[in-house]
Amino acid sequence: MESPKLFVSYSWSNPIHEQWVLDLATEIRESGVDVILDKWDLKEGHDAIAFMEKMVTDPEIKKVIIISDEVYANKADGRAGGVGTETQIISKGVYDKQEQDKFVAVVAQKDDSGKPFLPTYYKSRIYIDLSEPDNYATNFETLLRWIYDKPLYLKPEIGKRPSFLEEKDGISLGSSVSFKRAIAAIKESKPYASGALDEYWSIFAENLERFRLADTKGELDDAVVDSIEQFTPYRNEAIQLFHAISHYAPTDDNISKLHKFFESLIPYMNRPKEVQQWREWDFDNFKYIVHELFLYAIAILIKSERFNQGNILLTQQYYLSDNADYAKNAMVNFTVIRKHMRSLEHRNNRLKLRRLSVRADMLEQRSKSSGLEFRYLMQADFVLFMRAEIESQDDYSRWWPETLVYVGRLHGPFEILHGPSREHTSIRLSVF
């Protein structure tokens, strides 16, 4: 790769400043940049004006740094001497392009109040501060990144438009009005908060039926994934409500309502009584939706240190009326919420994804639009797994922590396990 060329504009303010500039130019040159500096490149008999104009006219010079101290700023504003001439050349280059990236000011000196000395024409633009020894190394790296056009932060590629935004696929849960009412009531401690919460959970649970897969065309796993994507805005509604309850009203009554809400969703994961013909995959979108919502509820309660409240969702049994109708155990624990999704297993094979868990991949990707970092979902998954292992009495009461396929990304223990205090010890015991 060819070395980038850099022109240095500065003032001969005093010998100390000149040496500072020379040292900086040397440091930049040692970092692979072809630095053009008058002390090195302007010889006797050369045309000084032509040398200055070179910074604009030479197409190979892609970058120019303006080393600004008090003397430089004053000469630039007064158009005095060589600095004044360079200012006329540079300011035109700056003004010609609003988003120019050829010129940047490097601050070498500040006034007594800590304000940088800068030419008037540059004061509204971003500069690089090398005036303070404590920040010199970090800001010198910033300078090099600017010279090489290698910024620290790169804008990611624009992703694909979520399928749930497509009008042709629009399915409304009809919960938006009741959601806003419930959120406002909880945050403002309104007397009707309990009723507003009941109304929202009831509408949510009843209208989830609208997402039932029927007469699917093409690959069923595509239909499952598409349905899950369409559900995203309603998942986000529920997440916001989980946050509100956790922060503003983590009462036993509200947690009991949350428990009953999940109890009302569990039947969606199984065949309805009136359905006589079905495939195992037909309810996979509901299996994913209910599982994801439960993970977020537990994750948010743990993150907010509402451990006793989270414990209620894990210790209280869930009533399944269908089980009672078939003389099965009607009371089951929380592990009933995590069910295997055959459609995602098929998708992994059909598309040759070679993933350890497509479900975990989806949870990780979808967490980016949830407002909650994925590590909190992993923490909740870990707690649910440990709790199930401790309490399970058969192979049907297990919890498989699929998100932990990403555990290698963590750089330390889960927060719930962090801290030696008595408080943290009791917290751990109450959760596990």
C-alpha positions as CSV (number, residue, x, y, z in Angstrom):
1,M,0.0,0.0,0.0
2,E,1.3,3.4,-1.0
3,S,2.1,5.8,1.9
4,P,-0.5,8.6,2.2
5,K,0.9,12.2,1.7
6,L,0.3,14.8,4.5
7,F,1.0,18.5,4.4
8,V,1.7,20.3,7.6
9,S,0.6,24.0,8.1
10,Y,1.9,25.7,11.2
11,S,3.5,28.9,12.5
12,W,7.1,29.5,13.5
13,S,5.8,30.8,16.9
14,N,9.0,30.1,18.9
15,P,11.8,27.5,19.0
16,I,9.9,25.3,21.5
17,H,6.8,25.2,19.3
18,E,8.8,24.5,16.2
19,Q,10.5,21.6,17.9
20,W,7.1,20.3,19.0
21,V,5.9,20.4,15.4
22,L,9.0,18.7,14.2
23,D,8.6,15.9,16.7
24,L,5.0,15.4,15.8
25,A,5.9,15.3,12.1
26,T,8.6,12.8,12.8
27,E,6.2,10.6,14.8
28,I,3.6,10.7,12.0
29,R,6.3,9.9,9.4
30,E,7.4,6.9,11.5
31,S,3.8,5.7,11.4
32,G,4.1,5.3,7.6
33,V,2.9,8.7,6.4
34,D,4.8,10.7,3.8
35,V,4.9,14.1,5.7
36,I,5.5,17.3,3.7
37,L,7.1,19.9,6.1
38,D,8.8,23.2,5.1
39,K,11.8,22.4,7.3
40,W,12.3,19.2,5.2
41,D,11.0,20.1,1.8
42,L,11.3,23.9,1.2
43,K,14.8,24.6,0.1
44,E,16.7,27.8,-0.7
45,G,15.7,29.1,-4.1
46,H,12.2,27.4,-3.9
47,D,9.0,29.4,-4.4
48,A,7.4,29.6,-1.0
49,I,4.0,30.5,-2.4
50,A,4.1,27.6,-4.9
51,F,5.1,25.3,-2.0
52,M,2.0,26.4,0.0
53,E,-0.3,26.0,-3.0
54,K,1.0,22.5,-3.4
55,M,-1.3,21.4,-0.6
56,V,-4.3,22.1,-2.8
57,T,-3.0,21.6,-6.3
58,D,-1.1,18.4,-5.8
59,P,-3.6,15.6,-6.2
60,E,-1.4,13.2,-4.3
61,I,-1.8,15.2,-1.1
62,K,-5.0,13.9,0.4
63,K,-4.6,15.3,3.9
64,V,-3.5,18.6,5.5
65,I,-3.2,19.3,9.2
66,I,-3.4,22.8,10.6
67,I,-1.3,22.9,13.8
68,S,-3.0,25.7,15.7
69,D,-1.5,27.6,18.6
70,E,-2.2,31.2,19.7
71,V,0.3,32.8,17.2
72,Y,-1.1,30.7,14.3
73,A,-4.8,31.6,15.2
74,N,-3.9,35.3,15.4
75,K,-1.9,35.3,12.1
76,A,-4.7,33.4,10.3
77,D,-7.4,35.8,11.4
78,G,-5.2,38.8,10.5
79,R,-4.0,37.2,7.2
80,A,-0.4,37.9,8.3
81,G,2.8,36.4,6.9
82,G,3.0,32.9,5.5
83,V,0.3,31.7,7.8
84,G,-2.0,34.3,6.3
85,T,-1.2,33.1,2.8
86,E,-1.8,29.5,3.8
87,T,-5.1,30.6,5.5
88,Q,-6.4,32.0,2.3
89,I,-5.6,28.8,0.5
90,I,-6.9,26.5,3.3
91,S,-10.1,28.4,4.1
92,K,-11.2,28.3,0.5
93,G,-10.7,24.5,0.5
94,V,-12.7,24.3,3.8
95,Y,-15.5,26.5,2.7
96,D,-15.8,25.0,-0.8
97,K,-16.9,21.6,0.7
98,Q,-19.2,21.5,3.8
99,E,-18.2,17.8,4.5
100,Q,-14.6,18.1,3.5
101,D,-12.2,15.6,4.9
102,K,-8.9,16.9,3.6
103,F,-8.2,19.5,6.3
104,V,-8.2,19.1,10.1
105,A,-7.0,21.4,12.9
106,V,-4.6,19.9,15.4
107,V,-4.8,22.0,18.6
108,A,-1.4,22.6,20.1
109,Q,-2.3,25.2,22.7
110,K,-5.4,26.4,24.7
111,D,-6.1,29.7,26.5
112,D,-6.3,30.1,30.3
113,S,-10.0,29.0,30.3
114,G,-9.2,25.8,28.4
115,K,-10.6,26.9,25.1
116,P,-8.5,25.9,22.0
117,F,-6.8,28.6,19.9
118,L,-8.3,28.2,16.5
119,P,-8.7,30.4,13.4
120,T,-12.1,31.9,13.2
121,Y,-12.9,30.1,9.9
122,Y,-12.4,26.7,11.7
123,K,-14.1,27.2,15.0
124,S,-17.4,25.4,14.1
125,R,-15.5,22.3,13.0
126,I,-14.2,19.2,14.8
127,Y,-10.6,19.3,15.7
128,I,-8.0,16.9,17.2
129,D,-6.5,18.0,20.6
130,L,-2.8,17.2,21.1
131,S,-2.3,19.9,23.7
132,E,-2.7,17.7,26.8
133,P,-0.1,15.0,27.6
134,D,-2.7,12.8,29.3
135,N,-4.8,12.4,26.2
136,Y,-2.0,12.7,23.6
137,A,-1.6,8.9,22.8
138,T,-5.4,8.4,22.4
139,N,-5.8,11.5,20.2
140,F,-2.7,10.8,18.2
141,E,-4.3,7.5,17.3
142,T,-7.4,9.5,16.2
143,L,-5.1,11.6,14.0
144,L,-3.6,8.5,12.3
145,R,-7.0,7.0,11.8
146,W,-8.1,10.2,10.1
147,I,-5.0,10.3,7.9
148,Y,-5.5,6.7,6.8
149,D,-9.3,7.0,6.6
150,K,-9.7,4.2,9.1
151,P,-12.2,5.4,11.7
152,L,-12.6,3.6,14.9
153,Y,-16.4,3.3,14.4
154,L,-17.8,2.1,11.1
155,K,-21.4,2.5,10.2
156,P,-22.9,-1.0,9.7
157,E,-24.6,-2.1,6.5
158,I,-28.3,-1.4,6.3
159,G,-30.3,-4.6,7.1
160,K,-33.3,-6.0,5.5
161,R,-36.7,-4.4,6.1
162,P,-38.5,-6.5,8.8
163,S,-41.3,-8.5,7.3
164,F,-43.8,-7.4,10.0
165,L,-43.7,-3.9,8.4
166,E,-45.1,-5.2,5.1
167,E,-48.7,-4.1,4.7
168,K,-49.7,-7.3,3.0
169,D,-48.6,-9.3,6.1
170,G,-50.0,-6.9,8.7
171,I,-51.6,-8.7,11.6
172,S,-52.8,-6.5,14.4
173,L,-53.0,-7.8,18.0
174,G,-55.3,-4.8,18.7
175,S,-53.5,-4.1,22.0
176,S,-51.9,-0.7,21.3
177,V,-54.6,1.4,23.1
178,S,-54.7,-0.8,26.2
179,F,-50.9,-1.0,26.2
180,K,-50.5,2.8,26.4
181,R,-53.2,3.0,29.1
182,A,-51.5,0.3,31.2
183,I,-48.0,1.8,30.8
184,A,-49.2,5.2,31.8
185,A,-51.2,3.9,34.7
186,I,-48.3,1.9,36.2
187,K,-45.7,4.7,35.8
188,E,-48.1,7.3,37.3
189,S,-49.5,4.9,40.0
190,K,-53.1,5.5,38.9
191,P,-55.8,3.8,40.9
192,Y,-57.0,2.0,37.8
193,A,-53.6,0.5,37.1
194,S,-54.6,-3.0,38.2
195,G,-57.6,-3.0,35.9
196,A,-55.6,-1.6,33.0
197,L,-53.1,-4.3,33.3
198,D,-55.8,-7.0,33.4
199,E,-57.3,-5.5,30.2
200,Y,-54.0,-5.5,28.4
201,W,-53.0,-9.1,29.3
202,S,-56.5,-10.3,28.4
203,I,-56.5,-8.6,24.9
204,F,-53.0,-9.9,24.3
205,A,-53.8,-13.5,25.2
206,E,-57.2,-13.6,23.4
207,N,-56.0,-11.9,20.2
208,L,-52.8,-14.0,19.9
209,E,-55.1,-16.4,18.1
210,R,-54.8,-14.1,15.1
211,F,-51.2,-15.3,14.6
212,R,-52.2,-18.9,14.2
213,L,-50.7,-20.5,11.1
214,A,-53.3,-21.6,8.6
215,D,-53.2,-22.7,4.9
216,T,-49.5,-22.0,4.7
217,K,-48.0,-22.0,1.2
218,G,-44.4,-22.9,0.6
219,E,-42.0,-24.1,3.3
220,L,-43.6,-24.2,6.7
221,D,-40.5,-23.1,8.5
222,D,-40.5,-19.9,6.4
223,A,-44.1,-19.3,7.6
224,V,-43.1,-19.9,11.2
225,V,-40.1,-17.4,11.0
226,D,-42.3,-14.9,9.2
227,S,-45.0,-15.1,11.8
228,I,-42.4,-14.5,14.6
229,E,-41.1,-11.5,12.8
230,Q,-44.6,-10.1,12.4
231,F,-45.1,-10.5,16.1
232,T,-42.1,-8.3,17.0
233,P,-43.9,-5.0,17.8
234,Y,-46.2,-6.8,20.2
235,R,-43.2,-8.6,21.8
236,N,-41.7,-5.1,22.3
237,E,-45.0,-3.9,23.9
238,A,-44.8,-6.8,26.4
239,I,-41.1,-6.1,27.1
240,Q,-41.9,-2.5,27.9
241,L,-44.6,-3.6,30.3
242,F,-42.3,-6.0,32.0
243,H,-39.9,-3.2,32.5
244,A,-42.6,-0.9,33.9
245,I,-43.8,-3.5,36.3
246,S,-40.3,-4.3,37.4
247,H,-39.3,-0.7,38.0
248,Y,-42.6,0.9,39.2
249,A,-45.0,-1.7,40.5
250,P,-43.4,-5.1,41.3
251,T,-46.2,-6.0,43.7
252,D,-47.3,-9.5,44.4
253,D,-50.6,-8.8,42.7
254,N,-48.9,-7.7,39.5
255,I,-46.6,-10.6,39.5
256,S,-49.6,-12.9,40.0
257,K,-51.2,-11.3,37.0
258,L,-48.0,-11.9,35.0
259,H,-48.1,-15.6,36.1
260,K,-51.7,-15.9,34.9
261,F,-50.8,-14.2,31.7
262,F,-48.2,-16.9,30.8
263,E,-50.6,-19.6,32.0
264,S,-53.1,-18.3,29.4
265,L,-50.5,-18.4,26.6
266,I,-49.3,-22.0,27.2
267,P,-52.3,-23.7,25.5
268,Y,-51.3,-21.9,22.2
269,M,-48.3,-24.2,22.0
270,N,-50.5,-27.3,21.7
271,R,-53.3,-28.5,19.4
272,P,-56.6,-26.9,20.1
273,K,-59.4,-29.3,20.9
274,E,-61.4,-28.6,17.8
275,V,-58.4,-29.4,15.5
276,Q,-58.5,-33.0,14.3
277,Q,-55.7,-32.9,11.7
278,W,-52.4,-31.2,12.4
279,R,-48.7,-31.4,12.0
280,E,-46.2,-31.1,14.9
281,W,-44.9,-27.9,13.3
282,D,-48.3,-26.1,13.1
283,F,-47.8,-24.4,16.5
284,D,-44.1,-23.7,16.4
285,N,-44.6,-20.0,16.0
286,F,-46.5,-20.0,19.4
287,K,-43.8,-22.1,20.9
288,Y,-41.2,-19.6,20.0
289,I,-43.3,-16.5,21.0
290,V,-44.2,-17.8,24.5
291,H,-40.7,-19.0,25.2
292,E,-39.2,-15.7,24.1
293,L,-41.6,-13.6,26.2
294,F,-40.9,-15.7,29.3
295,L,-37.2,-15.4,28.8
296,Y,-37.5,-11.6,28.7
297,A,-39.8,-11.5,31.8
298,I,-37.3,-13.4,33.8
299,A,-34.3,-11.5,32.4
300,I,-35.8,-8.2,33.3
301,L,-36.8,-9.2,36.8
302,I,-33.3,-10.5,37.4
303,K,-31.6,-7.4,35.9
304,S,-33.7,-5.2,38.1
305,E,-32.9,-7.4,41.2
306,R,-36.5,-8.3,41.7
307,F,-35.5,-11.8,42.7
308,N,-38.4,-12.7,44.9
309,Q,-40.8,-11.7,42.2
310,G,-39.0,-13.7,39.6
311,N,-39.0,-16.6,42.0
312,I,-42.8,-16.6,42.0
313,L,-42.9,-17.3,38.2
314,L,-40.6,-20.3,38.8
315,T,-42.2,-21.8,41.9
316,Q,-45.9,-21.4,41.2
317,Q,-47.3,-24.2,39.1
318,Y,-49.2,-23.5,35.8
319,Y,-52.7,-24.9,35.3
320,L,-53.4,-26.7,32.0
321,S,-57.1,-27.4,31.5
322,D,-56.4,-29.8,28.6
323,N,-54.3,-32.0,30.9
324,A,-57.2,-32.2,33.3
325,D,-59.6,-33.2,30.6
326,Y,-57.3,-36.1,29.7
327,A,-56.7,-37.2,33.3
328,K,-53.1,-35.9,33.2
329,N,-51.4,-33.8,35.8
330,A,-53.1,-30.4,35.4
331,M,-50.4,-28.5,37.4
332,V,-47.0,-28.2,35.7
333,N,-43.9,-26.2,36.4
334,F,-42.3,-23.5,34.2
335,T,-40.4,-25.9,32.0
336,V,-43.6,-26.5,30.0
337,I,-42.9,-23.1,28.4
338,R,-39.8,-24.4,26.6
339,K,-40.8,-26.8,23.8
340,H,-38.7,-28.2,21.0
341,M,-39.4,-26.6,17.6
342,R,-39.2,-29.2,14.8
343,S,-39.6,-26.5,12.1
344,L,-36.3,-24.8,13.0
345,E,-34.5,-28.2,13.0
346,H,-35.9,-28.7,9.5
347,R,-34.8,-25.2,8.6
348,N,-31.2,-25.8,9.7
349,N,-31.1,-28.9,7.5
350,R,-33.0,-27.5,4.5
351,L,-30.9,-24.3,4.2
352,K,-27.7,-26.1,5.3
353,L,-27.1,-23.5,8.0
354,R,-25.0,-25.9,10.1
355,R,-25.9,-23.9,13.3
356,L,-25.9,-25.4,16.7
357,S,-29.2,-23.7,17.4
358,V,-31.3,-21.7,15.0
359,R,-33.5,-20.7,17.8
360,A,-30.5,-19.2,19.7
361,D,-29.5,-17.3,16.6
362,M,-33.0,-15.9,16.2
363,L,-33.1,-14.8,19.9
364,E,-29.7,-13.2,19.6
365,Q,-30.6,-11.3,16.4
366,R,-34.0,-10.2,17.7
367,S,-32.6,-9.0,21.0
368,K,-31.0,-6.1,19.0
369,S,-34.5,-4.5,18.6
370,S,-35.7,-5.3,22.1
371,G,-33.8,-2.7,24.2
372,L,-32.3,-5.4,26.4
373,E,-28.8,-6.8,25.9
374,F,-28.6,-10.4,24.9
375,R,-26.4,-11.3,27.8
376,Y,-29.4,-10.8,30.1
377,L,-31.3,-13.4,28.1
378,M,-28.4,-15.8,28.5
379,Q,-28.3,-15.1,32.3
380,A,-32.0,-15.8,32.5
381,D,-31.6,-19.0,30.4
382,F,-28.8,-20.1,32.7
383,V,-30.9,-19.5,35.9
384,L,-33.9,-21.4,34.4
385,F,-31.6,-24.3,33.4
386,M,-30.1,-24.5,36.9
387,R,-33.4,-24.2,38.6
388,A,-34.9,-27.0,36.5
389,E,-31.9,-29.3,37.0
390,I,-32.2,-28.9,40.8
391,E,-36.0,-29.4,41.0
392,S,-36.7,-31.8,38.1
393,Q,-37.9,-35.3,39.0
394,D,-38.2,-36.7,35.5
395,D,-36.8,-36.1,32.0
396,Y,-39.9,-34.1,31.0
397,S,-39.2,-31.3,33.5
398,R,-36.0,-30.0,32.0
399,W,-35.0,-26.6,30.5
400,W,-32.5,-26.5,27.6
401,P,-30.6,-23.2,27.7
402,E,-30.1,-22.7,24.0
403,T,-28.8,-19.1,24.2
404,L,-25.7,-20.4,26.0
405,V,-24.2,-21.5,22.7
406,Y,-23.2,-17.8,22.7
407,V,-21.7,-17.9,26.2
408,G,-18.1,-17.7,24.7
409,R,-18.9,-14.0,24.1
410,L,-19.0,-13.2,27.8
411,H,-15.9,-11.8,29.4
412,G,-16.7,-12.7,32.9
413,P,-19.4,-14.3,35.2
414,F,-23.1,-13.5,35.0
415,E,-23.9,-10.5,37.1
416,I,-26.2,-12.6,39.3
417,L,-23.1,-14.6,40.4
418,H,-20.9,-11.5,40.9
419,G,-20.1,-10.1,44.3
420,P,-19.0,-11.6,47.6
421,S,-21.4,-9.7,50.0
422,R,-24.0,-11.2,52.2
423,E,-26.6,-9.5,50.1
424,H,-25.4,-11.1,46.9
425,T,-25.3,-14.5,48.6
426,S,-28.9,-14.2,49.7
427,I,-29.8,-13.1,46.2
428,R,-28.2,-16.1,44.7
429,L,-30.0,-18.4,47.1
430,S,-33.4,-16.9,46.5
431,V,-33.0,-17.3,42.7
432,F,-31.6,-20.8,42.7
